[in-house]
């Protein structure tokens, strides 16, 4: 039964997509869901697993999904299906995906989570995390993520949205220092748009989705493509409120008639701190239902009823005044009182000095190593100290503070201060800051080293993944590596990935060699063609076939190719060419079928530039075919160095009415020794329709 509410709640949202592989933030107001995900990518994956999960959710939650089931039930079924597909993979191809889905259509307001992607709520200046907090496991899959355990663990958390709430979905959990700064910035937001922009700000390694619950007229959303990469609009959310408790309704008249809670009892309105428990709060908590009634309230009700029965409810009752002190105590001279009070004060001081001598630090002794600024109230400043990596010991003007980085709201006196951060064996950093009266200064030093990566076989290219993110292909050197321990994984098309741990020190260069291993076996691909008609289909023969732009024969044909992505183009007179891109696995048998008929679609066509610059790259652009009717078509560009794995990146539609899309190629892919990059494009539409382009090779210049 649907609960009626007196206030409509509107949703306004901003999305921030990360730049690194393996994490994705998405907000789909048309289908009524927000999504953040983070996952590891195995060598057998063609696209980022988070993109794959997001597309499955979009199809299942779309209006044309052909199902009348509730939105929540469809989302649960989709995530369970994804978990089943991941668990059915071989062990060496299995991966994990942590997801968080928030549904806000049809008044559901539900968060569905698997893994450690957090959902934060900012309400009345207070941050709270919804749902469970999983244990940290940086070396493996987060607890409860899809594909990590035999049984899927989905948690549902209802969102009881109230006007003014701000919800933040993040691909990565935020640290305590980041939450403190974010809460401060959100509290100072002037309007809804600044609130959402602040909520979406962060590092490029993580993605966030933010939406706010409002009342009244919605505020205009930004029109700039750079500010808002995806088309979004407000969506109404009708929260489901619990029905009033019968116990509340039955008790209210008795309290009014008895006068047990008079307003003139001298109670002041509660201001600040933790609010006292209200009747509605007790009704919402099932653990409070069995608590005994208030004894004082019950006594007041009984006394009031007794006076009313006697007809003496308005009788004035006075308490006799107490006798004077002179009736009981003998008066002393004034000098005796001075002696008594002075002796007591001296005894207290002596006791305090004795305790201080026996146990220093309890009374009067400041904490060792801590010096507070001796400045009047309101004349000092504050320091926000961060570091990469975190956990550095901090000294301010030679005095160590108890907190390690990140440390926020460190009060100091106005003027110049010398900050020293010590990471132990990893290095030391000194900085000088000037703090104005009432000012705030943030310090974010990074301790960096250098690491070079190369292959044990110089003639073969290996993909390099650092802490789960793609950083390039061998040989490659990273001169801005954060000090500390990092996990490095080498892989490539058809190769078993190998992982190593590297320790980076400040100002030093480390060389890491990846084991290329044995050459993988080629894969076999059989290419077929078929002619479709209203009466059925017939197998095609003699249709020419191109593999990676090279003609290899006619259908039907079986070819052997190296593991990795390859393009297959089949032609037939009177029909548009049929193009597919297939990720070929080592030693396997796979099939490509080209179907020609009245509904054959044109492929994606791309005009490659003469070259791409690393220092000043321009976006690559591609348009949909002229006859393309699906306005929900989404495009991705895949780029790889010669011999390496393809990296996917979502393309942005130039404007709402245009069929043109644009995207920048990842700089990690452009930075390779071959000075070339291979690209192809893929379009995904409604009902799983897919369009491909051929694979193109573009020169790279500095």
C-alpha positions as CSV (number, residue, x, y, z in Angstrom):
1,X,0.0,0.0,0.0
2,X,1.5,3.3,-1.0
3,X,1.9,5.9,1.8
4,X,0.8,9.4,1.0
5,X,3.3,12.2,1.7
6,X,2.8,15.9,1.9
7,X,6.1,16.9,0.3
8,X,7.5,15.8,-3.0
9,X,11.2,15.2,-3.1
10,X,13.1,16.2,-6.2
11,X,16.4,14.7,-7.3
12,X,19.2,16.8,-8.9
13,X,22.4,15.0,-9.7
14,X,25.9,15.4,-11.0
15,X,28.2,12.6,-12.0
16,X,32.0,12.5,-12.0
17,X,33.6,9.8,-14.1
18,X,37.2,8.8,-13.2
19,X,40.1,8.7,-15.7
20,X,41.6,5.4,-14.6
21,X,40.5,2.0,-15.7
22,X,38.6,-0.2,-13.3
23,X,36.3,2.4,-11.7
24,X,33.1,4.0,-13.1
25,X,30.5,6.5,-11.9
26,X,27.2,6.8,-13.8
27,X,23.9,8.5,-13.2
28,X,20.9,7.6,-15.4
29,X,17.9,9.7,-14.5
30,X,15.8,8.4,-17.4
31,X,16.0,4.8,-16.0
32,X,16.0,6.0,-12.4
33,X,19.3,4.7,-11.0
34,X,22.8,5.7,-10.0
35,X,25.8,3.4,-10.3
36,X,29.4,3.3,-9.1
37,X,31.6,0.3,-9.5
38,X,35.2,-0.8,-9.2
39,X,36.7,-4.0,-10.5
40,X,39.8,-5.9,-11.5
41,X,40.2,-6.6,-15.2
42,X,41.5,-10.0,-16.3
43,X,43.5,-10.5,-19.5
44,X,40.4,-12.1,-21.1
45,X,38.2,-9.0,-20.6
46,X,37.7,-6.9,-23.7
47,X,36.2,-4.0,-21.9
48,X,36.3,-2.7,-18.4
49,X,34.1,-5.0,-16.2
50,X,32.3,-2.0,-14.7
51,X,31.2,-0.8,-18.1
52,X,29.8,-4.3,-18.7
53,X,27.8,-4.3,-15.5
54,X,26.5,-0.8,-16.1
55,X,25.2,-1.7,-19.5
56,X,23.4,-4.8,-18.1
57,X,21.8,-2.6,-15.5
58,X,20.8,0.0,-18.1
59,X,19.1,-2.7,-20.3
60,X,17.3,-4.4,-17.4
61,X,16.1,-1.1,-15.8
62,X,15.0,0.5,-19.1
63,X,11.4,1.2,-19.9
64,X,11.4,-1.2,-22.8
65,X,12.8,-4.1,-20.8
66,X,9.6,-6.0,-21.5
67,X,9.0,-6.8,-17.8
68,X,6.5,-5.6,-15.3
69,X,8.5,-6.6,-12.4
70,X,9.5,-3.9,-9.8
71,X,12.7,-2.0,-10.5
72,X,14.4,-3.4,-7.4
73,X,13.7,-7.0,-8.3
74,X,15.1,-6.5,-11.8
75,X,18.3,-4.9,-10.4
76,X,18.8,-7.8,-7.9
77,X,18.3,-10.4,-10.7
78,X,20.8,-8.5,-12.9
79,X,23.5,-8.5,-10.2
80,X,23.0,-12.1,-9.4
81,X,23.3,-13.0,-13.1
82,X,26.6,-11.0,-13.3
83,X,27.8,-12.9,-10.2
84,X,26.9,-16.2,-11.9
85,X,28.7,-15.3,-15.1
86,X,31.9,-14.3,-13.2
87,X,31.8,-17.5,-11.1
88,X,31.4,-19.6,-14.2
89,X,34.7,-18.4,-15.7
90,X,37.9,-20.3,-15.3
91,X,40.1,-19.4,-12.3
92,X,42.7,-17.6,-14.4
93,X,40.0,-15.5,-16.1
94,X,37.9,-14.7,-13.1
95,X,37.7,-11.2,-11.8
96,X,35.8,-9.3,-9.1
97,X,33.5,-6.2,-9.2
98,X,32.3,-4.1,-6.3
99,X,29.1,-2.2,-7.2
100,X,26.7,0.2,-5.5
101,X,23.3,0.8,-7.2
102,X,20.8,3.4,-5.9
103,X,17.3,3.2,-7.3
104,X,15.0,6.2,-7.0
105,X,12.1,5.5,-9.2
106,X,8.5,4.7,-8.2
107,X,9.2,5.8,-4.6
108,X,11.6,3.0,-3.8
109,X,14.6,4.9,-2.7
110,X,16.8,1.9,-2.2
111,X,20.6,1.3,-2.2
112,X,21.8,-2.1,-3.4
113,X,25.5,-2.9,-2.6
114,X,27.9,-5.7,-3.2
115,X,31.4,-4.9,-2.0
116,X,32.9,-1.8,-0.4
117,X,31.7,1.0,-2.7
118,X,30.3,3.4,0.0
119,X,27.1,5.5,0.0
120,X,27.5,8.6,2.3
121,X,24.6,10.8,3.5
122,X,25.1,14.4,4.5
123,X,22.2,15.6,6.6
124,X,22.2,18.7,8.8
125,X,26.0,19.0,8.8
126,X,26.6,15.4,9.8
127,X,28.1,12.6,7.6
128,X,26.9,9.0,7.9
129,X,27.8,5.9,5.9
130,X,24.8,3.7,4.9
131,X,25.1,0.0,5.0
132,X,27.9,-2.3,6.2
133,X,31.6,-1.5,6.4
134,X,33.7,-4.2,4.9
135,X,37.1,-5.2,6.1
136,X,40.0,-3.7,4.2
137,X,41.8,-6.2,1.8
138,X,44.0,-4.1,-0.5
139,X,45.7,-7.2,-2.0
140,X,42.5,-9.0,-3.1
141,X,38.8,-8.6,-3.8
142,X,36.7,-6.6,-1.3
143,X,34.5,-8.6,1.0
144,X,31.1,-9.3,-0.6
145,X,32.0,-8.1,-4.1
146,X,30.6,-9.9,-7.2
147,X,32.7,-12.8,-8.3
148,X,34.8,-13.0,-5.1
149,X,32.8,-15.6,-3.2
150,X,30.7,-18.6,-4.0
151,X,27.5,-17.1,-2.7
152,X,26.6,-13.5,-3.7
153,X,26.0,-11.1,-0.8
154,X,23.7,-8.3,-1.7
155,X,22.7,-5.7,0.9
156,X,19.6,-3.5,0.6
157,X,19.5,-0.2,2.5
158,X,16.3,2.0,2.2
159,X,17.0,5.7,1.6
160,X,14.6,7.7,3.7
161,X,15.4,10.9,1.9
162,X,14.5,14.2,3.5
163,X,14.6,17.6,1.8
164,X,18.1,19.0,2.1
165,X,19.8,15.6,2.2
166,X,22.9,15.1,-0.1
167,X,23.8,11.5,-1.0
168,X,27.4,10.7,-2.3
169,X,28.2,7.5,-4.0
170,X,31.9,6.8,-4.4
171,X,33.9,4.1,-6.2
172,X,36.5,4.1,-3.3
173,X,36.0,4.5,0.4
174,X,37.0,8.0,1.6
175,X,39.5,8.5,4.4
176,X,38.6,10.2,7.7
177,X,40.5,13.4,6.7
178,X,38.8,13.6,3.3
179,X,35.4,13.2,5.0
180,X,36.2,16.0,7.4
181,X,37.2,18.4,4.7
182,X,34.2,17.4,2.5
183,X,31.8,17.9,5.4
184,X,33.2,21.4,6.0
185,X,33.0,22.3,2.3
186,X,29.4,21.0,2.0
187,X,28.3,22.9,5.0
188,X,29.6,26.2,3.4
189,X,27.9,25.5,0.0
190,X,25.7,28.5,-1.1
191,X,23.2,26.7,-3.3
192,X,22.4,23.3,-4.6
193,X,24.8,23.4,-7.6
194,X,27.7,24.3,-5.5
195,X,26.7,21.6,-3.0
196,X,26.7,19.0,-5.8
197,X,29.9,20.2,-7.4
198,X,31.7,20.1,-4.0
199,X,30.3,16.6,-3.4
200,X,31.7,15.4,-6.8
201,X,35.2,16.9,-6.3
202,X,38.0,14.5,-5.6
203,X,41.1,12.8,-7.0
204,X,41.1,11.4,-10.5
205,X,41.6,7.9,-9.2
206,X,38.0,7.7,-7.9
207,X,34.5,8.5,-9.3
208,X,31.5,9.9,-7.5
209,X,27.8,10.4,-8.1
210,X,26.0,13.1,-6.0
211,X,22.4,13.9,-5.8
212,X,20.3,16.1,-3.5
213,X,16.8,15.8,-2.2
214,X,15.0,19.1,-2.7
215,X,11.5,20.7,-2.4
216,X,9.9,23.2,-4.6
217,X,11.2,24.3,-8.0
218,X,14.3,22.6,-9.2
219,X,17.4,24.7,-10.0
220,X,18.8,24.8,-13.5
221,X,21.5,22.3,-14.4
222,X,24.7,23.3,-16.1
223,X,24.8,23.3,-19.9
224,X,28.6,23.2,-20.4
225,X,29.9,19.9,-21.7
226,X,33.0,20.2,-19.6
227,X,30.9,20.7,-16.4
228,X,28.4,18.0,-17.2
229,X,29.5,15.2,-19.5
230,X,26.1,13.4,-19.6
231,X,22.6,14.6,-20.1
232,X,20.8,14.7,-16.8
233,X,17.6,16.2,-15.5
234,X,15.7,16.1,-12.3
235,X,13.6,13.2,-11.2
236,X,10.9,13.0,-8.6
237,X,11.4,10.7,-5.7
238,X,8.5,9.9,-3.4
239,X,9.8,8.5,-0.1
240,X,7.8,5.9,1.6
241,X,7.2,6.9,5.2
242,X,6.1,4.4,7.9
243,X,2.5,4.7,9.1
244,X,1.9,6.3,12.5
245,X,2.3,4.0,15.4
246,X,-1.0,3.0,17.3
247,X,0.8,3.5,20.6
248,X,1.5,7.1,19.8
249,X,-2.1,7.9,18.9
250,X,-3.4,6.2,22.1
251,X,-1.0,8.0,24.4
252,X,-1.4,11.5,23.0
253,X,-4.9,12.3,24.5
254,X,-3.9,11.1,27.9
255,X,-0.8,13.4,27.9
256,X,-2.8,16.4,26.9
257,X,-5.6,15.9,29.4
258,X,-3.2,15.1,32.3
259,X,-0.9,18.0,31.7
260,X,2.1,15.8,32.4
261,X,4.3,17.7,30.0
262,X,3.5,21.4,30.6
263,X,5.4,24.0,28.6
264,X,5.8,26.1,31.7
265,X,7.8,23.5,33.6
266,X,10.9,25.5,33.0
267,X,12.4,23.3,30.2
268,X,14.3,25.2,27.5
269,X,14.3,24.2,23.9
270,X,17.1,21.8,23.1
271,X,20.0,23.5,21.2
272,X,23.1,21.8,20.1
273,X,24.6,18.4,21.0
274,X,22.6,15.2,20.7
275,X,18.9,15.8,20.4
276,X,16.7,14.2,23.1
277,X,14.8,11.1,22.0
278,X,11.3,11.9,20.7
279,X,8.2,9.8,20.6
280,X,8.6,9.2,16.8
281,X,12.2,8.2,17.2
282,X,11.2,5.5,19.8
283,X,8.5,4.3,17.5
284,X,11.0,3.8,14.7
285,X,13.4,1.7,16.8
286,X,12.0,-1.8,17.5
287,X,14.4,-2.2,20.4
288,X,12.6,0.6,22.4
289,X,9.1,-0.8,22.2
290,X,9.6,-3.0,25.3
291,X,11.0,-0.3,27.5
292,X,9.0,0.5,30.7
293,X,6.9,3.7,30.7
294,X,8.3,6.8,32.3
295,X,7.6,6.6,36.1
296,X,7.6,10.3,36.7
297,X,5.1,10.8,33.8
298,X,2.8,8.1,35.1
299,X,2.9,9.5,38.7
300,X,2.1,13.0,37.3
301,X,-0.9,11.6,35.5
302,X,-2.1,9.7,38.6
303,X,-1.8,12.8,40.8
304,X,-3.6,15.0,38.3
305,X,-6.5,12.6,38.1
306,X,-6.7,12.3,41.9
307,X,-7.0,16.1,42.3
308,X,-9.6,16.3,39.6
309,X,-11.7,13.7,41.3
310,X,-11.6,15.7,44.6
311,X,-12.5,18.9,42.8
312,X,-9.3,20.5,44.1
313,X,-7.3,20.7,40.9
314,X,-6.8,24.5,41.3
315,X,-5.9,24.6,45.0
316,X,-2.8,26.6,45.8
317,X,-0.2,24.5,47.7
318,X,2.8,26.2,49.4
319,X,5.9,24.7,50.8
320,X,7.0,26.1,54.2
321,X,10.2,28.1,54.0
322,X,13.3,26.5,55.6
323,X,14.5,27.8,58.9
324,X,17.4,30.3,58.9
325,X,20.9,29.1,59.4
326,X,21.2,30.9,62.6
327,X,18.7,28.5,64.2
328,X,21.1,25.6,63.9
329,X,24.7,26.9,63.4
330,X,26.7,29.0,65.9
331,X,28.0,32.1,64.2
332,X,31.8,32.3,63.9
333,X,34.0,35.4,63.7
334,X,35.1,36.5,60.2
335,X,38.8,35.7,60.7
336,X,37.9,32.1,61.6
337,X,36.1,31.7,58.3
338,X,39.2,33.1,56.4
339,X,41.4,30.6,58.2
340,X,39.1,27.7,57.4
341,X,38.8,28.5,53.7
342,X,42.5,29.3,53.3
343,X,43.5,26.1,55.0
344,X,41.2,24.1,52.7
345,X,42.6,25.8,49.6
346,X,46.2,25.1,50.7
347,X,45.3,21.4,51.3
348,X,43.9,21.1,47.8
349,X,47.0,22.7,46.2
350,X,49.3,20.4,48.2
351,X,47.3,17.3,47.1
352,X,47.4,18.4,43.4
353,X,51.2,18.9,43.6
354,X,51.6,15.5,45.2
355,X,49.6,13.8,42.4
356,X,51.5,15.7,39.7
357,X,54.9,14.5,41.2
358,X,53.7,10.9,41.4
359,X,51.9,10.7,38.0
360,X,53.0,13.5,35.7
361,X,50.7,14.4,32.9
362,X,47.4,14.2,34.8
363,X,47.2,17.7,36.3
364,X,49.0,20.7,34.9
365,X,51.5,18.9,32.7
366,X,51.0,19.3,29.0
367,X,51.2,16.3,26.7
368,X,54.9,15.8,25.6
369,X,55.7,17.1,22.2
370,X,52.7,19.3,21.8
371,X,52.8,23.1,21.7
372,X,49.6,25.1,21.2
373,X,49.6,28.5,19.8
374,X,49.3,31.2,22.4
375,X,46.9,33.4,20.5
376,X,43.6,35.0,21.6
377,X,40.4,33.5,20.5
378,X,39.6,34.3,16.8
379,X,43.1,35.6,16.0
380,X,44.8,32.3,15.0
381,X,44.7,30.2,11.8
382,X,44.3,26.6,10.8
383,X,46.4,24.1,8.9
384,X,45.1,21.1,6.8
385,X,48.0,18.7,6.4
386,X,47.8,15.9,3.8
387,X,50.5,13.8,2.2
388,X,51.0,11.2,-0.4
389,X,51.6,8.6,0.9
390,X,49.6,9.3,4.1
391,X,50.8,8.4,7.6
392,X,53.7,10.9,7.9
393,X,54.8,12.1,11.3
394,X,54.4,15.9,11.5
395,X,56.5,18.6,13.3
396,X,55.4,22.2,13.4
397,X,58.3,24.6,14.3
398,X,60.2,21.6,15.7
399,X,57.4,20.4,17.9
400,X,55.7,17.1,17.0
401,X,51.9,16.9,16.9
402,X,50.1,13.8,18.0
403,X,48.3,13.2,14.7
404,X,49.8,11.8,11.5
405,X,48.7,12.9,8.1
406,X,46.0,13.5,7.1
407,X,45.6,16.0,10.0
408,X,42.9,18.8,9.6
409,X,42.1,21.9,11.6
410,X,45.5,22.2,13.3
411,X,45.4,25.5,15.2
412,X,48.5,27.7,14.9
413,X,49.3,31.3,15.6
414,X,49.5,33.8,12.7
415,X,52.8,34.1,10.9
416,X,55.4,31.9,9.3
417,X,55.7,28.2,10.3
418,X,58.1,25.5,9.4
419,X,56.4,22.1,8.6
420,X,58.4,18.9,8.6
421,X,56.9,15.6,7.5
422,X,58.8,12.3,8.1
423,X,58.0,9.0,6.5
424,X,60.8,7.1,8.2
425,X,62.9,5.1,5.8
426,X,61.0,6.5,2.8
427,X,62.2,10.1,3.3
428,X,61.7,13.5,4.8
429,X,60.0,16.7,3.5
430,X,60.3,20.3,4.8
431,X,58.0,23.2,3.9
432,X,57.3,26.7,5.0
433,X,53.8,28.2,5.2
434,X,52.5,31.7,6.0
435,X,49.2,31.7,8.0
436,X,47.1,34.8,8.1
437,X,44.7,35.8,10.9
438,X,41.7,33.6,10.6
439,X,43.1,32.0,7.5
440,X,43.4,28.4,6.5
441,X,46.3,26.8,4.6
442,X,46.4,23.4,3.0
443,X,49.6,21.5,2.4
444,X,49.8,18.4,0.2
445,X,53.4,17.3,-0.4
446,X,54.1,14.1,-2.4
447,X,57.2,11.9,-1.8
448,X,58.2,10.5,-5.2
449,X,60.6,8.0,-6.8
450,X,61.2,6.5,-10.2
451,X,60.5,3.0,-11.5
452,X,61.3,1.5,-14.9
453,X,59.5,-1.5,-16.4
454,X,60.8,-3.7,-19.2
455,X,60.2,-7.2,-20.6
456,X,62.5,-10.2,-20.3
457,X,62.1,-10.6,-24.0
458,X,62.8,-7.2,-25.7
459,X,61.0,-8.3,-28.8
460,X,57.7,-8.7,-27.0
461,X,55.4,-6.1,-25.4
462,X,54.0,-6.5,-21.9
463,X,51.1,-4.5,-20.4
464,X,52.0,-2.9,-17.0
465,X,49.3,-2.5,-14.3
466,X,50.3,-0.6,-11.1
467,X,48.0,-1.1,-8.1
468,X,45.3,-2.3,-10.5
469,X,45.5,0.6,-13.0
470,X,47.0,0.4,-16.5
471,X,50.1,2.7,-16.8
472,X,51.5,1.7,-20.2
473,X,53.4,-1.1,-22.0
474,X,57.1,-2.1,-21.8
475,X,59.5,-0.4,-22.0
476,X,58.1,2.4,-19.9
477,X,59.5,4.6,-17.0
478,X,57.4,6.3,-14.4
479,X,59.3,9.2,-12.8
480,X,56.5,10.3,-10.4
481,X,55.8,7.2,-8.4
482,X,54.7,7.7,-4.8
483,X,57.1,6.1,-2.4
484,X,56.1,2.9,-0.6
485,X,55.1,-0.6,-1.6
486,X,53.2,-1.1,-4.8
487,X,51.8,-4.1,-6.6
488,X,52.8,-4.5,-10.2
489,X,51.2,-6.9,-12.7
490,X,52.5,-7.7,-16.1
491,X,50.2,-9.2,-18.8
492,X,49.3,-9.1,-22.4
493,X,47.0,-10.8,-25.0
494,X,47.0,-14.5,-24.3
495,X,49.5,-14.3,-21.4
496,X,49.1,-15.5,-17.9
497,X,49.6,-12.3,-15.8
498,X,52.4,-12.3,-13.2
499,X,52.5,-10.0,-10.2
500,X,55.4,-8.5,-8.3
501,X,55.8,-6.1,-5.4
502,X,58.1,-3.1,-5.7
503,X,59.3,-0.7,-3.0
504,X,59.9,2.8,-4.1
505,X,62.2,5.2,-2.2
506,X,62.6,8.9,-2.6
507,X,65.0,10.1,-5.2
508,X,66.0,6.5,-6.3
509,X,65.3,4.6,-9.5
510,X,64.1,1.0,-9.5
511,X,64.2,-1.3,-12.5
512,X,61.6,-4.1,-12.7
513,X,61.7,-6.9,-15.3
514,X,58.5,-8.7,-16.3
515,X,58.6,-12.4,-17.3
516,X,57.3,-12.7,-20.8
517,X,57.0,-16.5,-20.6
518,X,56.4,-18.8,-23.5
519,X,54.7,-17.6,-26.7
520,X,51.0,-18.3,-26.5
521,X,49.4,-20.7,-29.0
522,X,47.5,-19.1,-31.9
523,X,43.7,-19.2,-31.9
524,X,41.5,-20.5,-34.7
525,X,38.6,-18.5,-36.0
526,X,36.0,-19.8,-38.4
527,X,34.2,-17.1,-40.5
528,X,30.8,-17.8,-42.0
529,X,28.2,-15.8,-43.8
530,X,24.4,-16.2,-44.2
531,X,21.7,-14.7,-46.3
532,X,18.5,-14.0,-44.3
533,X,15.0,-13.7,-45.8
534,X,11.4,-13.9,-44.7
535,X,11.4,-17.6,-45.5
536,X,14.6,-18.5,-43.6
537,X,18.3,-18.3,-44.3
538,X,20.9,-20.0,-46.5
539,X,24.6,-20.4,-45.9
540,X,26.8,-18.0,-47.9
541,X,29.7,-19.1,-50.0
542,X,32.4,-17.1,-51.8
543,X,32.0,-13.9,-49.8
544,X,35.5,-12.2,-49.4
545,X,37.0,-11.9,-45.9
546,X,39.5,-9.3,-44.6
547,X,41.3,-9.9,-41.3
548,X,42.9,-6.7,-39.8
549,X,42.6,-5.1,-43.2
550,X,44.3,-8.0,-45.1
551,X,42.3,-10.2,-47.4
552,X,42.5,-13.9,-46.3
553,X,40.0,-15.7,-48.5
554,X,36.3,-16.3,-48.9
555,X,33.5,-17.8,-46.7
556,X,33.5,-20.3,-45.1
557,X,37.1,-20.0,-43.9
558,X,39.1,-20.9,-40.8
559,X,42.2,-18.8,-40.0
560,X,44.8,-18.9,-37.3
561,X,45.7,-15.5,-35.7
562,X,47.6,-14.4,-32.6
563,X,45.8,-14.0,-29.3
564,X,44.3,-10.5,-28.9
565,X,41.7,-8.3,-30.6
566,X,41.3,-8.7,-34.4
567,X,38.8,-7.2,-36.9
568,X,36.9,-9.3,-39.4
569,X,35.1,-7.8,-42.4
570,X,32.9,-9.7,-44.8
571,X,31.5,-8.3,-48.1
572,X,28.5,-9.2,-50.2
573,X,27.3,-7.3,-53.2
574,X,24.2,-5.2,-52.6
575,X,24.6,-5.1,-48.8
576,X,26.6,-3.0,-46.4
577,X,29.8,-4.7,-45.1
578,X,29.6,-6.6,-41.9
579,X,32.4,-5.9,-39.4
580,X,33.1,-7.5,-36.1
581,X,36.0,-7.3,-33.6
582,X,36.8,-10.5,-31.7
583,X,39.1,-11.1,-28.8
584,X,40.9,-14.3,-29.8
585,X,41.9,-16.6,-27.0
586,X,45.1,-18.8,-27.3
587,X,44.5,-22.4,-28.5
588,X,40.7,-22.0,-28.8
589,X,38.1,-22.3,-31.6
590,X,35.8,-19.3,-32.1
591,X,33.3,-18.3,-34.7
592,X,32.3,-15.1,-36.5
593,X,29.0,-15.0,-38.4
594,X,28.2,-12.3,-41.0
595,X,24.4,-12.0,-41.6
596,X,23.1,-10.2,-44.7
597,X,19.5,-9.2,-45.2
598,X,17.0,-6.5,-45.4
599,X,17.9,-5.3,-41.9
600,X,21.6,-5.3,-42.3
601,X,23.1,-2.2,-40.7
602,X,26.0,0.0,-41.7
603,X,29.2,-0.3,-39.6
604,X,31.0,2.5,-37.9
605,X,33.3,4.4,-40.2
606,X,36.3,6.4,-39.0
607,X,38.6,8.8,-40.8
608,X,41.9,8.5,-38.9
609,X,44.1,11.6,-38.5
610,X,47.6,11.7,-40.0
611,X,49.2,11.6,-36.5
612,X,48.4,12.1,-32.8
613,X,50.6,14.3,-30.6
614,X,51.4,13.2,-27.0
615,X,52.1,16.7,-25.7
616,X,49.0,18.3,-27.3
617,X,46.6,15.5,-28.1
618,X,43.3,16.2,-30.0
619,X,40.2,14.2,-29.4
620,X,39.3,11.6,-32.0
621,X,35.8,11.9,-33.4
622,X,33.4,9.5,-35.1
623,X,29.8,9.7,-36.2
624,X,26.9,7.2,-36.2
625,X,25.7,5.9,-39.6
626,X,23.2,8.0,-41.4
627,X,20.4,5.5,-40.9
628,X,20.9,5.0,-37.2
629,X,17.7,5.5,-35.3
630,X,18.7,4.6,-31.8
631,X,19.2,7.8,-29.8
632,X,20.4,5.8,-26.8
633,X,23.4,4.5,-28.6
634,X,26.6,4.8,-26.6
635,X,30.1,4.7,-28.1
636,X,33.5,3.5,-26.8
637,X,36.9,3.9,-28.2
638,X,39.5,1.2,-27.7
639,X,43.2,2.0,-27.9
640,X,46.3,-0.2,-27.6
641,X,50.0,0.0,-28.4
642,X,51.2,-2.5,-31.0
643,X,51.2,-5.9,-29.4
644,X,49.4,-4.7,-26.2
645,X,45.9,-5.0,-24.8
646,X,43.2,-2.5,-25.7
647,X,42.0,0.0,-23.1
648,X,38.4,1.2,-23.3
649,X,37.3,4.8,-22.9
650,X,33.7,6.1,-23.0
651,X,33.0,8.7,-25.7
652,X,30.9,11.9,-25.2
653,X,28.2,13.0,-27.5
654,X,29.0,16.5,-28.8
655,X,25.5,17.7,-28.4
656,X,22.0,16.2,-27.9
657,X,20.9,16.4,-31.5
658,X,24.3,15.4,-33.0
659,X,25.4,11.9,-34.1
660,X,29.0,12.8,-33.5
661,X,31.0,11.5,-30.5
662,X,34.5,12.6,-29.3
663,X,37.1,11.3,-26.8
664,X,40.7,11.7,-25.9
665,X,42.9,8.7,-26.2
666,X,44.7,7.6,-22.9
667,X,48.2,9.0,-22.7
668,X,49.4,5.8,-21.2
669,X,48.6,4.1,-24.5
670,X,50.3,6.8,-26.6
671,X,53.5,6.5,-24.6
672,X,55.1,3.5,-26.3
673,X,58.4,2.7,-28.0
674,X,56.7,1.8,-31.3
675,X,55.3,5.4,-31.8
676,X,52.0,3.9,-33.0
677,X,48.5,3.4,-31.6
678,X,45.8,0.9,-32.7
679,X,42.2,2.0,-32.3
680,X,38.7,0.7,-33.0
681,X,35.2,1.8,-32.0
682,X,32.2,0.0,-30.6
683,X,28.6,1.2,-30.3
684,X,26.1,-0.4,-27.9
685,X,22.4,0.3,-28.3
686,X,19.0,-0.9,-27.1
687,X,18.4,-4.7,-26.7
688,X,22.2,-5.4,-26.9
689,X,22.7,-4.1,-30.5
690,X,26.4,-3.7,-31.3
691,X,28.2,-1.8,-34.1
692,X,31.9,-2.0,-34.8
693,X,34.6,-0.3,-36.8
694,X,37.7,-1.8,-38.2
695,X,41.0,-1.6,-36.4
696,X,43.1,1.4,-37.5
697,X,46.8,2.2,-36.9
698,X,47.7,5.8,-36.3
699,X,51.3,7.3,-35.9
700,X,52.2,9.0,-32.7
701,X,54.4,12.1,-32.5
702,X,55.9,14.1,-29.6
